[in-house]
Amino acid sequence: MNQRNYQELELDQIVPSPFNPRKSFKGPRFDELIASIKSVGVLEPILVRPKRSDGADFEIVAGERRFRAKKHIAESNGGLAGAVIPAIIQEMDDATALDIQTIENLQRENLTELEEAEAFKMFVGKKGEGAVSELAERTGIREAYIRRRLALFTLPKKVLTAWDKGKLKYGHLEQLIRLKDKKEILSYFEQLTDEKAYGSPMTVDALRHQISTQSPELKGARFDLKKEGCPACSHNSDVQKKLFSIDVEKGKCLNRKCFKQKQNDHILKHWKKSGPYKAYGVRAFRFREDFSYNDYNNFWNGAPKKCKACDSFVALLTLYGKPDYEEVCIGDRDCYDKASRSKQKSSTTKASTDDGTGPRVSWHGDYFREQFFKDALPERIKTFKPDDERIFSLVLYAFIQSIPELHQWFAVKHNIKADDIDSDCSWFRLDYKDLFGVISMMKTEQIFEDLHEALSQVVLMHTFTTNERWLMAGYLDLHLQDEWSITQEYLAKKTKAEILEFGEQLNLFTDPKIETFLFEVLLKKRGSFKSCKKSELIRLLMESGVDLRGKVPEEVLSGHPLHQSEESGRGFRAV
């Protein structure tokens, strides 16, 4: 290693390095550094290397925060003339300087999340893909963690900027990197950041659910997965999980457009073997998802013969190739109406002349039967007492029938056999007769058990916002401010500076157990929390035995739906 020399350098002889990943030099921690230097001076010299740049003689390798704080003080006192800072001068090339900058910054553990990711990017960018293992070994940071952070730079810059400003969580970005289509990413980004349009920010779980729901299951492919290279494809959620260690559903294709095209090509090639072609002579198909309800008309009683030769006569299929509607018209509505009336007139005439007993109009039976139920059912339900078990049975049936995501859960729990039971729960549907048959035979205790379980699942679904869950929790006397507790996972996602900040705000560092652990286990001076690494601060909070229940950082409490209200309401308690 080249010789190091100590010297006090004038500030105007020094320039920052363009490779320093740290970009933020403001905030409470920086103000504290300025105050400290004003009081006792710069205790730890900065590290510089000789390099002429912009009229200066030295470039900073480590210690830019100290340099900027000292510069701020000098400028406040009239200028840089005569202002000096203690420095260690060492000759080194760009590669060595980058090594020291990256490792030094990462080990200080108070970079912002974006700065940390940029440090990874700069190091690997200069040294090549193989440098990920080297960086992990030298810093103690897991390779999977580094790779996940590097993957963020595939996202649009505006997404990263929103993350850096705190508008998005890392979990949001982790889900967005699963997508490859920039338009799709930006569409989700608009939903995530437009609170006026969507009521409240979309949670990470809601985003994960929405992306997974839109991502087809690979096992639903009609084409040969191996032949098409799907097992090793970067759009395969299993590959993403293995590469980045992210929480995703198994066996999903994140490139819906590609999956759909391969399905289309395979089905088209084998269409003459399909049910709609064999049974009804349907010569073409379309995917149901490409049409709104008003874009097609169903031939409920079969299509007229002349329509079957029309290009607009098709079957509508699910993305998995199953018929949703086997005979529909996607063409002109007037043409459809004319053909339907012609067929209906023909059918009515035939039914009326066969033996004189057939209905004149085919829809009368359905219409008046349904009219009876609309009038009579509500009146009959009113006659039942609130504790009648049949009411609870019907509530459970209506609850599950109206929420598709509960069908799969109920089928598995009650061993109801179905062909598609292992498919995505958002696609799976129980036959209404099977569902009603099981519920109608259940005992009261089982009905209540299922209601509890179903409700527990529903309140955690993406259709509910965090604020709604907050209100429901208060109604059930579950109060975040009293029962929330700091966890290992929460601390792992915080920077050292953030842990120190909320630790002081919550008076955690005044607890005797914390002080004892700091002195006796970590072997540090009492009260010297700022000298701890992030990993040591986490040990302090997790292993010292301090009671963390009800110690809630402001960021977790902020945004309470009743925060602005004086009225707490029944069962609620305002923060």
Buried (B, 14 or more C-beta within 10 A) or exposed (E): EEEEEEEEBBBBBBBBBEBBBBEBBEEEBBEBBBEBBBEEEBEEBBBBBEBEEEEBBBBBBBBBBBBBBBBBBBEEEEEBEEBBBBBBBBEBEEEBBBBBBBBBBBEBBBBBBBBBBBBBBBBBBBBEEEBBEBBBEBBEBEEBBBBBBBBBBEBEEEBBEBBBEEBBBBBBBBBBBBBBEEEBBBEBBEBBBEEEEBEEBBBBBBBBBBBBBBBBBBEBBBBEBEEBEBEEBEBBBBBBBEEBBBEBBEBBBBBBEBBBEBBBEBBEEEBEEBEBBEEBEBBBBBBBBEBEEEEBBBBEEEBBEEBBEBEBBBBBBBBBBBBBBBBBBBBEEEBBEEBBEEBBEEBBEEBEEEEEEBEEEBEEEEEEEEEEEEEEEEEEEEEEEEEEEEBBBBBBBEBBBEBBBBBBBBBBEBEBEBEBBEBBBEBBBBEEEBBBEBBEEBEEEBBBEBBEBBEEEBBEEBEBBBBBBBBBBBEEEEBBBEEBEBEEEBBEEBBBBBBBBBBEEBEBBEBEBBBBBBBEEBEBEEEEBEEBBBEBBBBBBBEBEBEBEEBBBEEBEEEBBBEEEEEEEEEBBBB
